[in-house]
Amino acid sequence: MSMMWFAVSYLLHRARWQGTATRKGDPEAGALSLEWLVIAASLVVAAGIAYGIFHAAIESEVSNLP
């Protein structure tokens, strides 16, 4: 779970940084800041769905162990 938390926190940090840079009018923010925010949010949602699916599958297999 720590690796997933690390990935999510990194994506949230990058999204926050991009949002702040965009609001301040920083030319280094780039034209794709909104797209990167959408991509980061999509990755977080996909990781959460994958975690749920794999967690449920592993739990069901563990219950079948003798």
N, C-alpha and C positions, 0 to 999 in steps of 0.2 A: 504494500500500500504506500510505502514511502516514495517509491519511484513514481507512482501515479501522482502523488501529492506534489512532488518536485516538478513534474511536467505541467500540471495545472497551475501551480504558483508561478512558474516561468512565463506561461502564456498570459496569465492575468497581469503580471508585471509588464510585459511587452505591450499589452493592450493599453494599460494605464499610461505608459510612457508615450505611446503613439497618440493617444487622446490628448494628453497634456501638450505635446509638441504641436499638434494640429490647432488646438485652441489658442496657443500663443502666437501662431502665425510663423512658426519656425520653418524656414525654407528647406531645412534638412529633413523635415518630416516626410516629404515625398508626397506624390499624388495618390498613392495607393493606401493611405492610412485607413480609410473606411473598409477597403477590401481586406486588409490584414486583420482588422477587428472581426469581420465576418468569418474569415478563415479560422482565426483563433477560437471564436465561439463555437464554430462547427466542430473543430477538433475536440474541444472539451465535451461537447454533447456526445460525440461519437465514442470518446473514451469512457464516458459514464454508461452508455448503453452497452458497450463491450464488456465493461466490468460487471454489469448486472447479469448479462447472459452467461459469461464464464463462471461467475460466482454461483449462479443457480445450477449450472451443469456440474460443477465440482461438488457442490453440496449434495446433489442427488446421487452422484456416484459414491460419495463417501458413505452415505446411508446404506448402500448396497454391500459394503465391505463386511466380512464376517467379524 
